[in-house]
């Protein structure tokens, strides 16, 4: 009885992985030659959020100030995790200070409403901002395959390093 349950449970998980899909990464390389010339990368967000305030007059009696916050903590943690994995595990020359580099890795993260990352779009740009390559990473929306924030960051960093290594070795 226990063997049958274990086999059927394993089969259900395998079926879930095969039919529904898991995390995926789709690379597109537009300009491999210029990417080979990049010796250092600056990692950050494609769209930097800043704090701003907006004052609204509500029928002349009072003013309401609405403050829009900066980058989400979850996004900052993702960037930091990817940065450290690229630097420490793969020895990619990367900075997050905005210093002068040959290229930029720009990320756009999209979240599920229930929490967690839905996707990460990664653009590789040259010094002039031209897009050299793009990597689209999709998280699963299924419990059996969903990667939490830490595992998603590790997966993303692994795929970024894999793409960079594939360009350099061609």
Buried (B, 14 or more C-beta within 10 A) or exposed (E): EEEEEEEEEEEEEEEBBEEEEBBBBEBEBEBEEBBBEBEBBBBBBBEEEEEEEEEEEEEEEEEEEEEEEEBEEBBEEBBEBBBBBBBEEBEBEBBBEEEEBBBBBBBBBEBEEEEBBBBBBBBBBBEEEEBBBBBBBBBBEEEEBBBEBEEBBBBBBBBBBBBBEBBEEE
